[in-house]
Amino acid sequence: MRKLVILAALICSGVSVPFAGAQNRQQLVILTFEEMIPPEVIAEFTRETGIAVEIRTGDYNEDILAALESSGGAGYDLVIADDYMVDFAIQTGFAQKLNRRSIANFGNINPMFQHHFYDPHDEYTVPYGAGILSILYDPSKVNFPIEGYADLWNPALRGRVGIIGNYRIVNGFALQTLRKSFNDENVADINAAGQRLLSLAPNIRVVQDAGLDQEILNGNIFAGIMFTESVTKARMANPNLRVVFPKEGIGFGIMPAFIPSHAPNAQAAHRFLNFILDPVRGARCFEYLGYYCTFQASEQHIRSDLRDFFIMPSNYRNFEFLFNIDEDADNAHRRIWSSFQTAVERARRGR
């Protein structure tokens, strides 16, 4: 998913919105990441309803949380973020229950993306896209099959692996090679994974969230651990690239949409959710977004040449959500991350 990092206090720019007369305004303010909703869908919603849409963005979940907290749940009408942040928002009272009677298309959601930890009874959220932490590699440059995270330690990949820049996920996949959970809070286990991770440093060429698709397309890396969006972009440009759901298990995330507890225009938010849950319109959203389609009714409307990219295999269940963990475990991850970054830089200088 996008920018999965542990909750921290960061400040989001452009937080405030006008509140005077908010209940009567014909405006919908959405808080989310950049490039989440097709502009033509927003324009169509405004034409049909007369409700203007304003998009406010944050780079990280923490930006979105800080903006939501600073407004007391009253500055935005709809929020779309990653599941762990939404879980925090619900638990702390920043989300309101949905009025299902106002969302006639609610039944179009794929049940595979419902009943999860952040909203077990589907009272607060509509899932808007799902992502998988995947391995992508170029079989024309890798002369052995890659089936899981452990294969990335192969010496043949020295200086040719790219990974995302998230300390929890990076040390998490090292944990999984030791048959441990992404969310393991045992500090001894985390440290053992950290030692294993250090031995991967010689193979690492780039550590970054965005742009890994270009790195593999340009031949700078031969394999990478990427978010769904980058995998999709790269495979659309080069269908010969192979995507792997790691055999050890994968990190999985959903981006739910929810209405803040004191949204100035909750009615407009309900109308917008119902609007995008339309099967055809939903398909357009996922083709634009680049994440797995979470609306079952939209699957048949996704372009036939894109369905393999946007429809998650229904028989795949070996996944794990990333949860918030206790302070001691998180501090151990941070120490490991610092050591790993130093080892990667040292390996680069030694090539």
N, C-alpha and C positions, 0 to 999 in steps of 0.2 A: 504494500500500500504506500501512499505518499508519506514520506518523511516520518516514518515511525520512530519516535524518540520518547523517552520517559518524561512524564509531566514535570514541567519546571516553570518558573515565573518569568515569562518574557513579555515584552510590551509590543502590541500590534499598532502600527501606524494607521491613522484614519479610523478611529473607533466610534466616534460619536455620530449620532444621527438626530435630526430634530424630533422632538416629542410633542410639541404643541399641536393639539387637534389631531393626534395620531390616529385615534379610533375612526375618524371620518375621512382620512386621507385615502386616495386611490393609488396606493403605492405598496410595493412588496420589496422589502430589503432582505437580501440573501447574503449570508456570511459563509464563505467556503474558500477553497483553493482556486487558483487561476485555471481557466480553460476547462471548467467542469460541465457547463451547459451550452449547447449550441446557440449561437446568437440568433439564428433563424427561429428556433423554438421559443426563445424569449420574446422576439418580435411578434410571433404568431399569438402568443398568450396575451400580449398587450392589445393587439388588434381585436381579439375575440372578447376580451373582458374589460378593456379600458383601464386596466391596472398597469401602471408603469413599474418596471423592475429595475432595481439598483443592486449591483453586485459589489459586495465588499470582500476583500481577499486577505488571507494571511499565508505566509510561506510554510508555516508549521502548525501542527495541532495546538501547540502552546500559544501561538499568536491568536488563534481562534478562541481558545479558552480565556485568555486574558481579555479579549474584546468582549466576550460574553459576560465575564465577571464584572468588568468595569461598568457595564450597563445594567447590572442587576437582573439580567434576563429580559430586559425591556427594550433593548435597542435594535433588535433584529426580529424578523418574522419567520425566517427559516434558516437552519444551519445544516451544512453537510460537512462531515469530518470523519476521521477514522474511529473504528469501533471503541477502542479503549478510552478515547477522549469523550465519546458520547456516553459510555458507561459512567464516567466520572460526572458528566453533566446531569445525568438522570439521578444518580445517587445523591447529588448535592442540591437537587431541587431546581435545576435550571431548565428543565424540560417539562412540558405539559402533555397529558394524555391526548391522543388523537381522537377526534370525533369521526368514527368510522362511517357514520351516516353521510358525512360530507365527502367521503372518498369512495365513490361507487366502484372505481376500478381497483380497489385494494386486493381483490381476488386474483389479479393478474400477476401478483408476486410469485416467484418460484419458492416453494416451501423449503427448498434446500438452503435458502439464505434467511430463514426465519428461526425463531425460538433459540437464539443464541444468548450468550452470557450477559450481554449488555441490555437485552430486552426480551427475557424468556417468554413473555406472554404477548409479544408484539403489540404492546399498548402505546408505545411512544414513537416508533420509528418506521420508516420505509427504507429498505436497503437500496442504495443507489450505486451499484457497481461493487465488484469484488475483485480482489487481487491475490496473486499467489507469488511467493518468493521462488523463482525458477532459475534453473541453470540453462544458459543458451550457449551453444558452441558451434564452431564451423568445422564440419567433418572433412572438408578439403584440407584442413591444416592440423587436425588432430587425428592421429593414426590409431586411436583406441577408443572404444565406446565409453562415454561418460554416463554413468547411471546414478551417481549420487555425489554428495559433498566430498566424500573421502577421495574421489578420483581427482579432485583439483590439487591434491598434494603430489601428483605424479611429477617426477623431475622433468619429464618432457615438456611440461608447461612453464618452465622457468621463465619468469619475466613476461608471461603472456596471459595472465588472469586479471580480470577486473571485478571489483566487488563494490557494493553500495557502502556508503559511509555512515552506517548506523551501528553503534557499539553493541547494543543489545542483540541485534540480528546477527552480526558477524560472530560474536562470541557464542551466540545461540546455535549457529550451525556447527561450530566446533563442539559444543555440548552434544548435539545430536549424533555426531560421529562417535561419541562415547556412549551412545544409547541413553542419553539424558534428555530432559525436557528443555525447551527454550526458556521456560519459566522456573527452572530449578533455582531454589533459594539457598541451597547448601553451598556455603562459601568454598569448601574444599573441592566440590565438584566444579565450581566455576573456575577456580584457580587451575585445576587440572586441564580444563578446556583451554584456558589461557596459555598454558605451556604448549599444548598441541598447536594452538593457533600461531605461536611464534615460529614454528617450523614451516608454516605456509608462506611466511614473508618473502622468501626468495622468488616465489612464483608470482607475486603480486606486481602488476604494472601500474594500475590506477585504482584509486579509492574515491568514488564519487557517486552521488545519487542520480543526477541527470546526465544524459549524454553517453551512457554506456552502449546504447544502440549504435551510435556513430563510431565508437571505438572498435566495435567488432566488425562493422561494415567497412571501416577503413583498414582493417587488418592489424591494428595496433594491439588488440588482444585476440586470442583464439577462443577463449571461453570466459563466461562471466556469470555472476549471481546478480540477478536483476529483478526489479519490480515488473509487474505485468505490462505497464505502459511501454517500457523500453523494449521488452520482448516483442510486443505486438508491432511496434514501429520497425524493428530490425527484421522481423520475419516477413512483413509486408514488402520490404525493400529487397529481401533475399530469401525466398521460400525454401532454399536448400539448407538454411540454418536449422539446427535441431534444438528443440526445447525439451527439457528434462524436468519431470517432477521428481525431486531427489528421493531415492529409495529409503533414506533414513526418516523421511517425513518432511513436511514443508510448512513454512510459515504462511498463514492464511489470514486475510483481513477483509472486512466489509466496510464500506463507507455509508453509514446510515444518515438519513435526513430526519431532523426533528424540529419541532416548533418550540421555541423558548417559552419559559413559564409565563412571562409577561409580554409576549409579542404584541406590538401595537396593532397588527392586522393579521390575526390568526386565521380569519376567514379567507383572506387572500392566499395564505400559505396552504390551507386545505385545498383550495381551488387549483393551485399550482401543482400540488402533489397528484391530484386526480388527473390533471392535464397531461403530465409526463408519463403517467401510468397507462395512458392510451397505448395499445399495442404498436401501432405504426410510429407514433411519436417517440415512444420509448426506444424503439430500434434505432432511430436517428440519434438519440442521445448517446447510446452505447457505441455506435460507430464513430461518433465524435470523441467520446471520452477515452476509449481505448482500454477499458476494463471489461471483465466478464459481465455479461448481461444477467441482471438479477430479476428481470420481469419475464416470467415464463411465457406469457402471451405475446411477447415481442420477439421471441426467438425465430419464429417462422418468417418474420418480416425483415430480419437482418439479411443483407445481400448474401447470396449463396456463396460468393467467393470469399466472404469474410467470416462465415459461421465458425470455421475451425479456430479462428482467433478469439471470438467473443462468446462462445458457448462452452462453459466448463463441462468436462465429462461427468455425467451423472453418477458414475460408479466409483469416482475417486473420493475416498474418505480419510486418507492418511494425512490429515492436516492438523495444525495446532495454532490457536490464536495466541497473540502476544499480550500478556497481562502486565499490569503494573506489579512490581515486586517490592520487597521490603528494602529498607535503607542500606543494611549491611550488604545484601546481595548486589544492589545497584552500585554501591561504592566499589565492590570487587570488580564488577564489569568495567567501571570507569578506569580503574588502575590498569587492568589488562589492556584496555583500548589504547591508553597512553603508551604502554610498553610495545604494543603491536605496531603502532604508527612509527615509533622510533626504529623498530626492526625493519619495517618496510623501507623507510628512508635510507637506512644503512645498506640494505640490499641493493637499492637503486644505485647508490654511489659506487658500490662494488662491482657493478656490471661493466 
